């Protein structure tokens, strides 16, 4: 069960775009007070008609790619998500179509597994997370809880979570709201720590996230799950041709 949120979370910026956009973030050891940087993240958003392609690349301090995520969304809805975790040799694919969500997983040994389930509720993953937050912003501001089914690629299933606003905070002179994401199952909630996000009220963009991320950390000769503080630092836009 500790691997339940291995995939959670690097969250992306709003995805309703008329131009290409790129963001950058740094991942720090959660307890280092931003003194121990572990990874860099770059995310590129490319509009294609009524869809947006979202690619996130995680690189270690030597510039080597550790994880690549590629998602396709339409408005706030997930169409496709693919991940390659080069660190461990694992791959995953999620597609949502005709009321069904399909999973494909390939382990480091090359063995493949598949599964599918009925797409009930709102299907969420990292690629459409920011668009989802923006679409439900007023509900969060009113204190409402919003339920989702989070697609966990390496478990080949969706898991229920609830998001709600739990506070406000000024970060670097900027007012933010704090969202908490917590499993709906009491059993899972007892084993999995909630994930916290701070979104700026001015533009509804993510500024800081604390929780499980898709990259891992080498400890004692083994790749271990990583909880990190993710700080978003840069946004660049260029008009699409």
C-alpha positions in Angstrom: 0.0 0.0 0.0 3.0 2.3 0.5 3.4 2.4 -3.3 -0.2 3.7 -3.7 0.9 7.2 -4.3 4.3 6.5 -5.9 2.9 8.3 -8.8 1.7 11.3 -6.9 2.4 14.1 -7.6 4.0 16.6 -9.9 1.2 19.0 -10.7 1.1 21.2 -13.8 0.1 24.7 -14.6 -3.3 25.7 -16.2 -3.7 24.1 -19.6 -6.1 26.3 -21.6 -3.5 27.7 -23.9 -3.3 29.6 -27.2 0.5 29.5 -27.2 3.2 27.1 -26.3 4.2 27.3 -22.7 7.1 26.0 -20.6 7.5 25.9 -16.8 10.4 24.9 -14.6 10.6 23.5 -11.1 13.1 22.2 -8.6 12.6 19.2 -6.3 14.1 19.3 -2.9 14.4 16.8 -0.1 11.3 17.3 2.0 13.2 17.9 5.2 16.1 19.9 3.8 14.4 23.4 3.9 15.2 23.7 0.1 19.0 23.1 0.7 19.2 19.7 -0.9 18.1 19.8 -4.5 17.5 16.4 -6.0 15.9 16.9 -9.4 14.9 19.6 -12.0 11.6 19.5 -13.8 10.7 21.1 -17.1 7.2 20.9 -18.5 6.2 21.8 -22.1 2.5 22.5 -23.1 1.7 22.3 -26.8 -1.9 23.0 -28.1 -3.2 20.8 -30.9 -6.7 21.9 -31.9 -9.0 21.4 -28.8 -6.4 19.3 -27.1 -3.1 20.0 -25.2 -0.1 17.8 -25.1 1.8 18.0 -21.8 5.3 16.7 -21.5 7.2 16.7 -18.2 10.9 15.7 -18.0 12.6 15.0 -14.6 16.4 15.3 -14.7 18.9 14.5 -11.9 21.6 16.9 -10.8 23.9 15.6 -13.6 21.2 16.3 -16.2 20.3 12.7 -16.8 16.6 12.0 -17.6 15.0 10.0 -14.7 11.3 10.1 -15.7 9.3 11.4 -18.7 5.5 11.9 -18.6 3.4 12.7 -21.7 -0.3 13.5 -21.3 -3.0 14.6 -23.7 -6.0 16.4 -22.3 -9.2 18.1 -23.6 -10.3 20.9 -21.4 -9.8 19.4 -17.9 -10.5 15.8 -19.1 -7.8 13.2 -19.5 -7.5 11.5 -22.9 -4.1 9.7 -22.6 -1.2 9.5 -20.2 2.2 7.8 -20.7 5.1 7.5 -18.4 8.6 6.1 -18.8 10.6 5.8 -15.6 14.2 5.3 -16.9 15.5 4.9 -13.3 13.7 1.6 -12.9 13.0 0.6 -16.5 9.2 0.7 -15.9 6.6 2.0 -18.4 2.9 2.8 -18.1 0.1 3.8 -20.4 -3.4 5.1 -19.5 -6.2 5.8 -22.0 -9.7 7.0 -21.4 -12.3 6.4 -24.1 -16.0 5.5 -24.4 -16.6 5.5 -20.7 -13.7 3.1 -20.0 -10.2 3.6 -18.6 -7.5 1.2 -19.8 -4.2 0.5 -18.1 -1.0 -1.0 -19.6 2.1 -1.6 -17.5 5.6 -3.0 -18.4 8.0 -3.9 -15.7 11.8 -3.8 -15.8 11.8 -7.4 -16.8 9.7 -6.7 -19.9 6.6 -8.4 -18.6 3.4 -6.7 -19.4 0.1 -6.4 -17.5 -3.2 -4.8 -18.6 -6.4 -3.9 -16.8 -9.5 -1.8 -17.4 -12.4 -0.4 -15.4 -15.5 1.7 -16.0 -14.6 5.4 -15.9 -16.8 6.5 -13.0 -16.4 10.0 -11.5 -13.7 12.4 -12.6 -10.5 10.7 -13.8 -7.5 12.6 -12.6 -3.7 12.3 -13.1 -0.8 14.7 -13.1 -1.4 15.9 -16.7 -4.9 17.3 -16.1 -4.6 18.2 -12.4 -4.1 21.9 -12.8 -6.9 22.2 -15.4 -9.1 20.4 -12.9 -8.2 22.7 -10.1 -8.9 25.8 -12.2 -12.3 24.3 -13.3 -13.3 23.8 -9.7 -11.7 26.9 -8.2 -14.9 28.5 -6.9 -15.9 25.2 -5.2 -12.6 25.1 -3.4 -12.9 28.8 -2.4 -16.3 28.0 -0.9 -14.8 25.2 1.2 -16.4 22.4 -0.8 -14.8 18.9 -1.0 -14.4 17.5 -4.5 -14.1 13.8 -5.1 -12.0 12.3 -7.9 -10.7 8.9 -9.1 -6.9 9.1 -9.4 -5.4 6.9 -12.1 -2.4 5.0 -10.6 -0.4 3.7 -13.5 1.7 1.0 -11.7 -1.3 -0.3 -9.8 -3.5 -0.6 -12.9 -6.5 1.0 -11.2 -8.1 4.2 -10.0 -8.2 5.2 -6.3 -10.6 7.6 -4.7 -9.3 10.9 -3.3 -11.0 14.0 -1.9 -9.6 17.5 -2.4 -10.5 20.5 -0.3 -9.1 23.9 0.8 -7.5 23.7 4.2 -6.0 27.1 4.6 -4.4 30.3 3.2 -0.8 31.4 3.3 1.4 34.2 2.1 4.4 32.8 0.1 7.1 35.2 -1.1 4.7 38.1 -0.6 1.9 36.3 -2.6 -1.4 35.1 -1.2 -2.0 31.4 -1.8 -4.6 28.9 -0.9 -3.6 25.5 0.4 -5.3 22.4 -1.0 -5.1 19.0 0.6 -5.6 15.7 -1.3 -6.5 12.7 0.9 -7.6 9.2 0.2 -11.4 8.6 0.7 -10.8 5.1 2.1 -10.1 5.2 5.9 -7.8 2.2 5.5 -5.7 3.8 2.8 -5.8 7.2 4.6 -4.2 5.5 7.7 -1.3 4.4 5.5 -0.8 7.3 3.0 0.0 10.9 4.0 -2.1 13.6 2.4 -0.5 15.7 -0.4 -0.5 19.5 -0.1 -0.5 22.1 -2.7 -0.3 25.9 -2.6 -1.9 27.8 -5.5 -1.6 31.5 -6.0 -4.9 33.4 -5.9 -3.7 35.9 -8.5 -3.4 33.5 -11.4 -4.5 30.1 -10.0 -1.1 28.6 -10.7 0.7 26.1 -8.6 3.6 27.6 -6.5 4.6 24.8 -4.1 3.7 21.1 -3.7 4.7 18.7 -0.9 4.3 15.0 -1.2 5.1 11.9 -3.3 6.6 12.4 -6.7 7.2 10.0 -9.7 11.0 10.0 -9.4 12.8 7.9 -6.9 15.8 8.3 -4.7 18.8 5.9 -4.5 19.3 4.8 -0.9 21.3 1.8 0.4 21.8 0.6 -3.2 18.0 0.6 -3.9 15.5 2.9 -5.6 13.2 4.2 -2.9 9.9 6.2 -3.1 10.5 9.9 -2.7 8.5 12.6 -0.9 9.7 16.0 -2.0 9.0 19.7 -1.9 8.5 21.0 -5.4 9.0 24.7 -6.1 7.8 26.2 -9.4 10.1 29.0 -10.5 9.7 29.9 -14.2 7.1 30.4 -16.9 7.9 31.1 -20.5 5.4 31.4 -23.4 5.9 31.6 -27.1 3.2 32.1 -29.7 2.4 28.9 -31.6 3.0 29.0 -35.4 
